[in-house]
Structure formats: C-alpha cells, structure tokens
Amino acid sequence: MNLKKNFLIITAVFLLVLSMPVMAQEQNAQETKTEKVKEAVTEQTPEVAAYVNGEEISMQELEQFAGVRNILMQLLQSNQEFASVILQTEAGKNVVDEFRKLKLEQLITNELLVQEAKDRGIEVSDQEMNNIFDQQVNALKQQNNLNDEQLEKAIQQQGFESMQQYKDMFFENNMNGFLVNKLREEVVRDVSVSDDEAKEYYDNNKQKYETSEQKKVSHILFDEKEKAEEVLAKINNGADFAEMAKEYSTGPTAENGGDLGFITANEQGLDKTFRDAAMKLSVGEVSSEPVKTQFGYHLIKVTDSREAGTRDFEEVKSQIKSQLRSQKQNQAFQDFVEGLREDAEIDVKL
C-alpha cells in the first residue's frame, strides 16, 4: 500500500514538473502581450493630455476614460494577427492615436461643462441626491432580483463596509455627471415650440401621419383545437366573447377580455397568419374556425375599425411638439457647448 501511495505521489509530482514549462510559456506569452500593450499605450505620451482653462486633464485620466489598454488586451486575446497590425504598424498606431484624441475631445467638453456648472453655483441638493440614490438602489434590486438585505450583502461583497460608503463612492464618481445634467436643464429650460411651428411641420410632413386601415381585435388563445371549437360553439350560441376570453384564454390578454387593440395589415410583432385572418373580418365578426399559429389556436373577433387616411393635426400635435422641442433643446445645448469652447483656453498636448 505504501509503495502504491508513493508511486501516486511521484506521478503527481512528475506531472506537475511536466506542466511547469507549459504554464511558464503561457505566463510569458501573457506578459509579452501586456508589454506590447504597455508600449503602445505609453510610447511617447506626455503626462498631461490637455489643459482646459488652466485645469489639467492627465494622461492617466484620459487612458482610464478611453480604456485603450483594455481594448488592446481584448484584441490580443481574440485576434492576435489583427492586434499585431494595430500594435506594430504606423497605420495601426495612428488609429489608436485618433481614437485617443476623440476621447480627449469628449473629456475636454465635459471639463468645460463641469467648470461652467460650478461657476454658476449649480449644486445637487441632499434631497436630490437621496432621490437619485433611491432610484439607483431600486434599479439594482430589480435588475438582480434582490431585496434590501440581499443588496446590502452584495454591496459588502464588493468591498464596501456599508450602504452609506457605497453611496458616498457613487456620488464621488458620478457627481460631475449630475452637475452637467442640471446645467443642461438650465440651458434648455426656456426652449419651447409654438402651435404654429408644430402645424408648419405637420403640413410639410403629412406623409408621416398617413395610416393604413386599422381593426380593433380581440382573441382567445387555446392549447388544443378541440377546446377552441367547443368555445366557438358557445359564442355562436350567444356567449359573450370577452367573458369567454376571461374564462378560457391561456394568453396574457385574458384579463381584459382578449383585447389586443388596433392592428394593421403590416403590424409588426404579430404572427402573419393571425394578422391576415383578423384583417379579413368585419366589425362584430368572429373567425369561423380556430386559427392556428406557433402559439396555439385562436378565436378572433374584430370589435372596431378605422379607415385608411391621415391623422388629424390635433391628434398628433402634442407628439410633434415634443419631438420638435427635443430637437431644439439638443441644438440649443450643442450651440452652448460650442460657445464654451470658443471662449475657452484649451491647450492639447497630444
């Protein structure tokens, strides 16, 4: 027994010794990749990427924001041949440089906006922070299906001593973004769209508001054709379609009597067989037999219809005004940012 045990130990050691060169090769290969990336990221780069009105944007800050090193490492792991072109050719290095400059421009704009927000005395109040954090916590709980206790435990597993410490770190990392959001709200606050502007847009774009024939449809879904035929007989003998849907339908619309709302002949998201069958029915008519789709067997009823035509201005006015207001706000903020850049002292070191 001892001899056998010793043999097993020796074999295990022997296998370990054999595997060490392979492990060493893998480690060396990984270190080589890392060194290549480091060289590409740090080659002839200054410590400061830019000055914005005297405020420094460090190269470290830019690299963290741009994530160039992580991108190159992922590229090396997924496609070494392509990564080698990026890392070892002048054209590839130019691509990296252009990407870095693009991200720097974004950082410069953000720095200008943060400076402007602070110059205006914009702050995020304690109540606003509490509301923002409550939304963050609720989102985390919903996305991960956690209760309060489970979330706090998960936060602690990430290295935070308490929820308060997580909250402090959350605002430390995101406060500039919240300041910029409040600045934008202030800049675009007075942007408005008149009824005349909306009407002009409507008159010039009426084709956008043309509608096809629509039919309001209800249905009852069954797993078995025989059950669908049984319920259809009840409906033909006077049973209420909506009540039958509530009692027998296996679909999610059962509670509201099977109502699917208005559909068109080209309605997206509906089975074509179902859609075609529904559009052939007149108002008040029920399909003469169950309609089979990938979901099961349907009884279909049309309860209302709308003719093809153009939606009235009053019907779409609020939608148009909201759309135009959003466009005008975006343009107003873009003009504001361009004004900040024109008046700023920006010294790019890349």
One Martini backbone bead per residue (centre of mass of N, CA, C, O) as a GRO file, in nm:
protein
  350
    1MET     BB    1   0.058   0.062  -0.022
    2ASN     BB    2   0.297   0.256   0.007
    3LEU     BB    3   0.404   0.219  -0.279
    4LYS     BB    4   0.153   0.322  -0.420
    5LYS     BB    5   0.146   0.599  -0.287
    6ASN     BB    6   0.427   0.691  -0.383
    7PHE     BB    7   0.369   0.666  -0.681
    8LEU     BB    8   0.146   0.882  -0.691
    9ILE     BB    9   0.322   1.115  -0.596
   10ILE     BB   10   0.535   1.100  -0.816
   11THR     BB   11   0.340   1.137  -1.052
   12ALA     BB   12   0.234   1.415  -0.968
   13VAL     BB   13   0.509   1.556  -0.976
   14PHE     BB   14   0.577   1.490  -1.268
   15LEU     BB   15   0.333   1.640  -1.391
   16LEU     BB   16   0.406   1.916  -1.275
   17VAL     BB   17   0.679   1.943  -1.415
   18LEU     BB   18   0.564   1.924  -1.705
   19SER     BB   19   0.366   2.180  -1.671
   20MET     BB   20   0.556   2.422  -1.611
   21PRO     BB   21   0.648   2.508  -1.899
   22VAL     BB   22   0.364   2.572  -1.999
   23MET     BB   23   0.295   2.783  -1.786
   24ALA     BB   24   0.537   2.964  -1.852
   25GLN     BB   25   0.459   3.019  -2.143
   26GLU     BB   26   0.185   3.151  -2.083
   27GLN     BB   27   0.297   3.374  -1.903
   28ASN     BB   28   0.491   3.495  -2.112
   29ALA     BB   29   0.275   3.560  -2.321
   30GLN     BB   30   0.115   3.753  -2.141
   31GLU     BB   31   0.348   3.948  -2.083
   32THR     BB   32   0.395   4.023  -2.378
   33LYS     BB   33   0.123   4.146  -2.428
   34THR     BB   34   0.138   4.361  -2.207
   35GLU     BB   35   0.392   4.503  -2.316
   36LYS     BB   36   0.277   4.584  -2.589
   37VAL     BB   37   0.054   4.762  -2.473
   38LYS     BB   38   0.227   4.952  -2.307
   39GLU     BB   39   0.385   5.062  -2.549
   40ALA     BB   40   0.137   5.173  -2.704
   41VAL     BB   41   0.035   5.364  -2.467
   42THR     BB   42   0.332   5.508  -2.375
   43GLU     BB   43   0.439   5.607  -2.636
   44GLN     BB   44   0.515   5.927  -2.641
   45THR     BB   45   0.365   6.029  -2.374
   46PRO     BB   46   0.232   6.250  -2.180
   47GLU     BB   47   0.117   6.341  -1.866
   48VAL     BB   48  -0.041   6.564  -2.024
   49ALA     BB   49  -0.314   6.611  -2.238
   50ALA     BB   50  -0.456   6.879  -2.105
   51TYR     BB   51  -0.571   7.221  -2.098
   52VAL     BB   52  -0.855   7.380  -1.914
   53ASN     BB   53  -0.840   7.671  -1.800
   54GLY     BB   54  -0.581   7.535  -1.633
   55GLU     BB   55  -0.690   7.256  -1.632
   56GLU     BB   56  -0.609   6.924  -1.578
   57ILE     BB   57  -0.553   6.649  -1.810
   58SER     BB   58  -0.459   6.350  -1.766
   59MET     BB   59  -0.337   6.065  -1.898
   60GLN     BB   60  -0.471   5.879  -1.694
   61GLU     BB   61  -0.758   5.983  -1.738
   62LEU     BB   62  -0.773   5.915  -2.037
   63GLU     BB   63  -0.713   5.609  -2.023
   64GLN     BB   64  -0.954   5.545  -1.843
   65PHE     BB   65  -1.172   5.656  -2.040
   66ALA     BB   66  -1.081   5.501  -2.308
   67GLY     BB   67  -0.953   5.204  -2.271
   68VAL     BB   68  -0.708   5.108  -2.449
   69ARG     BB   69  -0.577   4.873  -2.301
   70ASN     BB   70  -0.827   4.687  -2.290
   71ILE     BB   71  -0.877   4.673  -2.592
   72LEU     BB   72  -0.600   4.549  -2.671
   73MET     BB   73  -0.617   4.297  -2.496
   74GLN     BB   74  -0.874   4.182  -2.630
   75LEU     BB   75  -0.752   4.171  -2.912
   76LEU     BB   76  -0.522   3.973  -2.850
   77GLN     BB   77  -0.714   3.737  -2.751
   78SER     BB   78  -0.897   3.724  -3.026
   79ASN     BB   79  -0.669   3.876  -3.244
   80GLN     BB   80  -0.341   3.873  -3.304
   81GLU     BB   81  -0.305   3.961  -3.596
   82PHE     BB   82  -0.461   4.227  -3.579
   83ALA     BB   83  -0.310   4.342  -3.333
   84SER     BB   84  -0.032   4.360  -3.469
   85VAL     BB   85  -0.110   4.580  -3.666
   86ILE     BB   86  -0.180   4.793  -3.453
   87LEU     BB   87   0.104   4.775  -3.287
   88GLN     BB   88   0.330   4.759  -3.556
   89THR     BB   89   0.197   4.993  -3.714
   90GLU     BB   90   0.142   5.307  -3.821
   91ALA     BB   91  -0.158   5.284  -3.884
   92GLY     BB   92  -0.242   5.158  -3.614
   93LYS     BB   93  -0.137   5.390  -3.431
   94ASN     BB   94  -0.321   5.605  -3.557
   95VAL     BB   95  -0.584   5.486  -3.458
   96VAL     BB   96  -0.524   5.510  -3.158
   97ASP     BB   97  -0.475   5.816  -3.159
   98GLU     BB   98  -0.756   5.901  -3.268
   99PHE     BB   99  -0.917   5.779  -3.038
  100ARG     BB  100  -0.783   5.938  -2.811
  101LYS     BB  101  -0.866   6.219  -2.923
  102LEU     BB  102  -1.169   6.176  -2.911
  103LYS     BB  103  -1.181   6.132  -2.599
  104LEU     BB  104  -1.056   6.405  -2.528
  105GLU     BB  105  -1.279   6.585  -2.638
  106GLN     BB  106  -1.488   6.479  -2.436
  107LEU     BB  107  -1.334   6.569  -2.182
  108ILE     BB  108  -1.323   6.869  -2.245
  109THR     BB  109  -1.625   6.919  -2.253
  110ASN     BB  110  -1.681   6.820  -1.966
  111GLU     BB  111  -1.498   7.025  -1.823
  112LEU     BB  112  -1.646   7.279  -1.919
  113LEU     BB  113  -1.921   7.205  -1.790
  114VAL     BB  114  -1.826   7.183  -1.499
  115GLN     BB  115  -1.716   7.468  -1.475
  116GLU     BB  116  -1.985   7.611  -1.539
  117ALA     BB  117  -2.152   7.493  -1.310
  118LYS     BB  118  -1.973   7.608  -1.081
  119ASP     BB  119  -1.989   7.910  -1.167
  120ARG     BB  120  -2.318   7.898  -1.121
  121GLY     BB  121  -2.374   7.723  -0.852
  122ILE     BB  122  -2.427   7.433  -0.904
  123GLU     BB  123  -2.630   7.191  -0.725
  124VAL     BB  124  -2.679   6.899  -0.526
  125SER     BB  125  -2.904   6.811  -0.328
  126ASP     BB  126  -2.990   6.603  -0.081
  127GLN     BB  127  -3.265   6.526  -0.202
  128GLU     BB  128  -3.160   6.458  -0.483
  129MET     BB  129  -2.963   6.238  -0.394
  130ASN     BB  130  -3.172   6.055  -0.266
  131ASN     BB  131  -3.338   6.009  -0.522
  132ILE     BB  132  -3.112   5.896  -0.697
  133PHE     BB  133  -3.033   5.659  -0.507
  134ASP     BB  134  -3.305   5.521  -0.500
  135GLN     BB  135  -3.305   5.454  -0.800
  136GLN     BB  136  -3.048   5.286  -0.797
  137VAL     BB  137  -3.143   5.072  -0.595
  138ASN     BB  138  -3.398   4.979  -0.745
  139ALA     BB  139  -3.250   4.889  -0.999
  140LEU     BB  140  -3.070   4.675  -0.868
  141LYS     BB  141  -3.300   4.500  -0.756
  142GLN     BB  142  -3.445   4.440  -1.025
  143GLN     BB  143  -3.204   4.330  -1.200
  144ASN     BB  144  -3.125   4.109  -0.942
  145ASN     BB  145  -3.347   4.015  -0.751
  146LEU     BB  146  -3.348   4.200  -0.475
  147ASN     BB  147  -3.330   4.273  -0.157
  148ASP     BB  148  -3.211   4.468   0.085
  149GLU     BB  149  -3.030   4.253   0.219
  150GLN     BB  150  -2.897   4.141  -0.041
  151LEU     BB  151  -2.775   4.405  -0.139
  152GLU     BB  152  -2.594   4.466   0.102
  153LYS     BB  153  -2.429   4.207   0.074
  154ALA     BB  154  -2.326   4.265  -0.214
  155ILE     BB  155  -2.179   4.528  -0.143
  156GLN     BB  156  -1.982   4.398   0.062
  157GLN     BB  157  -1.854   4.198  -0.150
  158GLN     BB  158  -1.728   4.467  -0.302
  159GLY     BB  159  -1.591   4.628  -0.028
  160PHE     BB  160  -1.819   4.748   0.140
  161GLU     BB  161  -1.917   4.833   0.461
  162SER     BB  162  -2.162   5.010   0.340
  163MET     BB  163  -2.415   5.188   0.199
  164GLN     BB  164  -2.288   5.465   0.257
  165GLN     BB  165  -2.018   5.412   0.114
  166TYR     BB  166  -2.145   5.362  -0.161
  167LYS     BB  167  -2.281   5.637  -0.188
  168ASP     BB  168  -2.026   5.809  -0.173
  169MET     BB  169  -1.891   5.679  -0.424
  170PHE     BB  170  -2.114   5.734  -0.629
  171PHE     BB  171  -2.089   6.054  -0.608
  172GLU     BB  172  -1.787   6.081  -0.661
  173ASN     BB  173  -1.811   5.949  -0.961
  174ASN     BB  174  -2.103   6.126  -1.057
  175MET     BB  175  -2.134   6.436  -1.001
  176ASN     BB  176  -2.055   6.570  -1.271
  177GLY     BB  177  -2.295   6.453  -1.427
  178PHE     BB  178  -2.516   6.595  -1.257
  179LEU     BB  179  -2.424   6.884  -1.316
  180VAL     BB  180  -2.461   6.870  -1.623
  181ASN     BB  181  -2.761   6.808  -1.620
  182LYS     BB  182  -2.843   7.075  -1.478
  183LEU     BB  183  -2.725   7.261  -1.688
  184ARG     BB  184  -2.899   7.170  -1.924
  185GLU     BB  185  -3.169   7.243  -1.800
  186GLU     BB  186  -3.101   7.547  -1.787
  187VAL     BB  187  -3.041   7.600  -2.091
  188VAL     BB  188  -3.336   7.456  -2.200
  189ARG     BB  189  -3.584   7.568  -2.041
  190ASP     BB  190  -3.695   7.795  -2.271
  191VAL     BB  191  -3.769   7.590  -2.467
  192SER     BB  192  -4.001   7.611  -2.746
  193VAL     BB  193  -4.326   7.523  -2.904
  194SER     BB  194  -4.544   7.615  -3.125
  195ASP     BB  195  -4.830   7.564  -3.298
  196ASP     BB  196  -4.722   7.677  -3.566
  197GLU     BB  197  -4.474   7.494  -3.586
  198ALA     BB  198  -4.628   7.228  -3.580
  199LYS     BB  199  -4.808   7.282  -3.828
  200GLU     BB  200  -4.582   7.316  -4.032
  201TYR     BB  201  -4.469   7.033  -3.999
  202TYR     BB  202  -4.726   6.882  -4.072
  203ASP     BB  203  -4.765   7.001  -4.363
  204ASN     BB  204  -4.462   6.892  -4.453
  205ASN     BB  205  -4.540   6.574  -4.310
  206LYS     BB  206  -4.803   6.400  -4.379
  207GLN     BB  207  -4.688   6.117  -4.455
  208LYS     BB  208  -4.629   6.037  -4.149
  209TYR     BB  209  -4.971   6.037  -4.090
  210GLU     BB  210  -5.033   5.792  -4.240
  211THR     BB  211  -5.291   5.540  -4.255
  212SER     BB  212  -5.402   5.241  -4.225
  213GLU     BB  213  -5.600   5.006  -4.189
  214GLN     BB  214  -5.796   4.940  -3.890
  215LYS     BB  215  -5.824   4.685  -3.627
  216LYS     BB  216  -6.007   4.572  -3.359
  217VAL     BB  217  -5.874   4.313  -3.144
  218SER     BB  218  -5.974   3.988  -3.036
  219HIS     BB  219  -5.876   3.698  -2.825
  220ILE     BB  220  -5.853   3.334  -2.802
  221LEU     BB  221  -5.641   3.106  -2.633
  222PHE     BB  222  -5.526   2.774  -2.724
  223ASP     BB  223  -5.387   2.447  -2.705
  224GLU     BB  224  -5.661   2.325  -2.822
  225LYS     BB  225  -5.880   2.272  -3.076
  226GLU     BB  226  -6.126   2.147  -2.931
  227LYS     BB  227  -6.168   2.380  -2.729
  228ALA     BB  228  -6.209   2.603  -2.939
  229GLU     BB  229  -6.465   2.474  -3.068
  230GLU     BB  230  -6.637   2.472  -2.812
  231VAL     BB  231  -6.634   2.786  -2.765
  232LEU     BB  232  -6.742   2.870  -3.042
  233ALA     BB  233  -7.021   2.748  -2.999
  234LYS     BB  234  -7.099   2.933  -2.766
  235ILE     BB  235  -7.076   3.200  -2.924
  236ASN     BB  236  -7.286   3.118  -3.150
  237ASN     BB  237  -7.507   3.089  -2.894
  238GLY     BB  238  -7.427   3.388  -2.724
  239ALA     BB  239  -7.167   3.415  -2.604
  240ASP     BB  240  -6.933   3.611  -2.459
  241PHE     BB  241  -6.627   3.680  -2.567
  242ALA     BB  242  -6.488   3.818  -2.322
  243GLU     BB  243  -6.575   3.602  -2.113
  244MET     BB  244  -6.434   3.366  -2.254
  245ALA     BB  245  -6.149   3.483  -2.232
  246LYS     BB  246  -6.136   3.494  -1.920
  247GLU     BB  247  -6.190   3.177  -1.887
  248TYR     BB  248  -5.996   3.035  -2.140
  249SER     BB  249  -5.751   3.195  -2.185
  250THR     BB  250  -5.378   3.162  -2.218
  251GLY     BB  251  -5.334   3.452  -2.246
  252PRO     BB  252  -5.238   3.780  -2.140
  253THR     BB  253  -5.543   3.903  -2.234
  254ALA     BB  254  -5.768   3.776  -2.056
  255GLU     BB  255  -5.843   4.001  -1.841
  256ASN     BB  256  -5.934   4.200  -2.110
  257GLY     BB  257  -6.091   4.005  -2.318
  258GLY     BB  258  -5.850   3.991  -2.553
  259ASP     BB  259  -5.738   4.270  -2.602
  260LEU     BB  260  -5.519   4.422  -2.873
  261GLY     BB  261  -5.627   4.632  -3.041
  262PHE     BB  262  -5.492   4.799  -3.295
  263ILE     BB  263  -5.444   4.691  -3.636
  264THR     BB  264  -5.251   4.596  -3.917
  265ALA     BB  265  -5.139   4.442  -4.203
  266ASN     BB  266  -4.821   4.536  -4.094
  267GLU     BB  267  -4.791   4.432  -3.820
  268GLN     BB  268  -4.569   4.422  -3.574
  269GLY     BB  269  -4.545   4.121  -3.372
  270LEU     BB  270  -4.734   3.953  -3.557
  271ASP     BB  271  -4.873   3.697  -3.677
  272LYS     BB  272  -4.953   3.653  -4.003
  273THR     BB  273  -5.193   3.463  -3.981
  274PHE     BB  274  -5.346   3.629  -3.776
  275ARG     BB  275  -5.353   3.900  -3.928
  276ASP     BB  276  -5.499   3.806  -4.185
  277ALA     BB  277  -5.755   3.701  -4.045
  278ALA     BB  278  -5.839   3.969  -3.907
  279MET     BB  279  -5.855   4.157  -4.172
  280LYS     BB  280  -6.113   3.988  -4.294
  281LEU     BB  281  -6.287   4.102  -4.081
  282SER     BB  282  -6.564   4.224  -3.947
  283VAL     BB  283  -6.751   4.398  -3.754
  284GLY     BB  284  -6.842   4.143  -3.513
  285GLU     BB  285  -6.667   3.921  -3.620
  286VAL     BB  286  -6.598   3.570  -3.616
  287SER     BB  287  -6.415   3.323  -3.653
  288SER     BB  288  -6.510   3.014  -3.805
  289GLU     BB  289  -6.221   2.921  -3.701
  290PRO     BB  290  -5.946   2.816  -3.586
  291VAL     BB  291  -5.627   2.975  -3.551
  292LYS     BB  292  -5.311   2.875  -3.644
  293THR     BB  293  -5.014   2.899  -3.447
  294GLN     BB  294  -4.726   2.894  -3.256
  295PHE     BB  295  -4.922   2.942  -2.986
  296GLY     BB  296  -5.191   2.817  -3.124
  297TYR     BB  297  -5.543   2.869  -3.078
  298HIS     BB  298  -5.767   3.101  -3.239
  299LEU     BB  299  -6.005   3.341  -3.152
  300ILE     BB  300  -6.153   3.598  -3.358
  301LYS     BB  301  -6.230   3.955  -3.305
  302VAL     BB  302  -6.398   4.236  -3.438
  303THR     BB  303  -6.482   4.568  -3.279
  304ASP     BB  304  -6.323   4.766  -3.483
  305SER     BB  305  -6.263   5.057  -3.711
  306ARG     BB  306  -6.028   5.214  -3.950
  307GLU     BB  307  -5.962   5.413  -4.186
  308ALA     BB  308  -5.780   5.522  -4.418
  309GLY     BB  309  -5.535   5.794  -4.357
  310THR     BB  310  -5.507   6.111  -4.190
  311ARG     BB  311  -5.404   6.246  -3.923
  312ASP     BB  312  -5.484   6.475  -3.718
  313PHE     BB  313  -5.335   6.738  -3.579
  314GLU     BB  314  -5.458   6.718  -3.288
  315GLU     BB  315  -5.363   6.418  -3.248
  316VAL     BB  316  -5.030   6.505  -3.304
  317LYS     BB  317  -4.930   6.765  -3.163
  318SER     BB  318  -4.782   6.671  -2.903
  319GLN     BB  319  -4.578   6.493  -3.051
  320ILE     BB  320  -4.448   6.716  -3.222
  321LYS     BB  321  -4.363   6.909  -2.994
  322SER     BB  322  -4.178   6.709  -2.852
  323GLN     BB  323  -3.987   6.659  -3.089
  324LEU     BB  324  -3.904   6.959  -3.142
  325ARG     BB  325  -3.803   7.021  -2.858
  326SER     BB  326  -3.573   6.817  -2.856
  327GLN     BB  327  -3.421   6.936  -3.099
  328LYS     BB  328  -3.385   7.226  -2.984
  329GLN     BB  329  -3.232   7.143  -2.730
  330ASN     BB  330  -2.991   7.009  -2.866
  331GLN     BB  331  -2.905   7.263  -3.025
  332ALA     BB  332  -2.872   7.456  -2.785
  333PHE     BB  333  -2.651   7.288  -2.642
  334GLN     BB  334  -2.450   7.278  -2.874
  335ASP     BB  335  -2.412   7.586  -2.892
  336PHE     BB  336  -2.314   7.620  -2.603
  337VAL     BB  337  -2.060   7.444  -2.625
  338GLU     BB  338  -1.927   7.603  -2.856
  339GLY     BB  339  -1.903   7.863  -2.690
  340LEU     BB  340  -1.715   7.754  -2.473
  341ARG     BB  341  -1.482   7.678  -2.667
  342GLU     BB  342  -1.430   7.963  -2.786
  343ASP     BB  343  -1.367   8.089  -2.481
  344ALA     BB  344  -1.146   7.892  -2.436
  345GLU     BB  345  -0.848   7.748  -2.291
  346ILE     BB  346  -0.684   7.518  -2.510
  347ASP     BB  347  -0.425   7.263  -2.436
  348VAL     BB  348  -0.290   7.032  -2.643
  349LYS     BB  349  -0.042   6.753  -2.599
  350LEU     BB  350  -0.076   6.525  -2.834
   0.00000   0.00000   0.00000
